[in-house]
């Protein structure tokens, strides 16, 4: 698994106590890349190496029956081509 850096550097945060739970702040640079904001729901999972995987929960009624790999592929494709797709909408 490759490490993606933001602006050429890794981001670190300390774990803090929030009520009965532990909390970690997500750096603004990462929230902007993921397109998440206050109130959004995130999915937590562990991969086969017990590494934490965190992703926005982008499910809706139309996508519930789709394969998660397909959803991830579509999200990545649309994210990578956002400007192109926006330019095509008015043509």
C-alpha positions in Angstrom: 0.0 0.0 0.0 1.4 3.4 -1.0 1.4 6.4 1.3 -0.2 9.5 -0.2 1.3 12.7 1.1 -0.4 16.1 1.1 1.7 18.9 -0.2 4.7 16.6 0.0 4.4 15.7 3.7 2.7 13.2 5.9 0.0 14.3 8.3 0.1 13.3 12.0 -2.5 13.9 14.8 -2.7 12.9 18.4 -5.6 10.7 19.7 -7.7 12.6 22.3 -10.6 11.8 24.6 -14.1 12.9 23.6 -16.6 11.7 26.1 -16.3 7.9 26.3 -14.7 7.7 22.9 -11.3 8.4 21.4 -11.1 11.1 18.7 -8.6 12.1 16.0 -8.9 15.4 14.1 -8.8 15.0 10.3 -6.5 17.6 8.7 -8.2 20.2 6.5 -6.1 19.2 3.5 -7.4 15.7 3.7 -11.1 16.7 4.3 -10.8 18.8 1.1 -9.4 15.9 -0.9 -12.1 13.6 0.4 -14.8 16.2 0.0 -16.0 15.7 3.6 -17.3 18.3 6.1 -18.9 18.5 9.5 -21.8 16.2 9.8 -20.8 13.7 7.1 -20.8 10.0 7.9 -17.5 8.1 7.6 -17.0 4.3 7.2 -14.3 2.7 9.4 -12.8 -0.7 8.5 -9.5 -2.6 8.9 -7.7 -4.1 5.9 -5.9 -7.4 6.0 -2.8 -5.8 7.6 -5.0 -4.3 10.5 -4.5 -0.9 9.0 -7.4 1.6 9.5 -9.3 2.4 6.3 -11.5 5.5 6.5 -13.7 6.6 3.7 -16.8 8.8 3.2 -20.1 6.9 3.4 -21.5 7.8 0.0 -24.2 5.2 -0.2 -27.7 6.1 -1.4 -30.7 4.1 -2.5 -29.4 3.8 -6.1 -26.0 2.4 -5.0 -27.0 0.0 -2.3 -27.0 -3.0 -4.6 -23.8 -2.1 -6.4 -20.5 -3.8 -5.6 -18.3 -1.6 -3.3 -15.4 -1.9 -5.6 -17.5 -0.6 -8.5 -18.6 2.3 -6.3 -15.0 3.1 -5.4 -14.0 3.0 -9.0 -16.8 5.3 -10.1 -16.0 7.8 -7.3 -12.3 7.8 -8.1 -13.1 8.3 -11.8 -15.5 11.2 -11.2 -13.2 12.8 -8.7 -10.2 12.6 -11.1 -12.3 14.1 -14.0 -14.3 16.6 -12.0 -13.3 19.7 -14.0 -13.7 17.9 -17.4 -17.2 16.7 -16.4 -18.2 20.2 -15.2 -17.1 21.7 -18.5 -19.2 19.2 -20.4 -22.4 19.8 -18.6 -23.2 23.1 -20.4 -22.4 21.8 -23.9 
